């Protein structure tokens, strides 16, 4: 059986093509949207409680 040497791979690329500023902006927008949706749902539940419950 022939002995083979391990192949040497190129050094890993440490730079990323991802735009981190845009990623954080999108994430913060998502969190803000979820927060305001929860506020709206809570307000709707309070309003419906007083409308439905005589």
N, C-alpha and C positions, 0 to 999 in steps of 0.2 A: 504494500500500500504506500502510495506516495505521500510524503509530508508536504502540507501546504502552509504557507505563511498567512497569518491573518491580514486581511485587506485593511489598508489605512484609509479612513474616511476623512473627508474635509472637515475642518473645524466648524462647529455649529454657528449658525448665523444668529447673533444676539439682537439684531435689529428686527423690528416687527413692522409690517406694513399697516397695522391697525392704527387708526387715529384715536388715541386715548382721550383727547379732549372731547371729541364728538361722542365717544362712548359714554363718558361721564355725563355729558349734557343729556343724552338720551335716557340714561338711567335715572337721573334726577327728575326729568320730565315724567317718567313712568311712576316714580314714587309719589310725586306731587299729584298726579292723576288718580292714583289709588287712594291717597289720603282724602282728596276732595270727594271722590265717589263714596267713601265710607261716611263722610259727613253728610252727604246728600241722602244716603240710605237711612242713617240714623234720624235725620230730620223728617223724612217721609214716614218712618215708623211711628214717631211721636204724633205727627199730624193724623195718620190713619187711626191711631188709638183713640184720639178725641173725636174723630168723625164717625167711626164705627161703633164705639162704645157709648151708648146714650147716657 
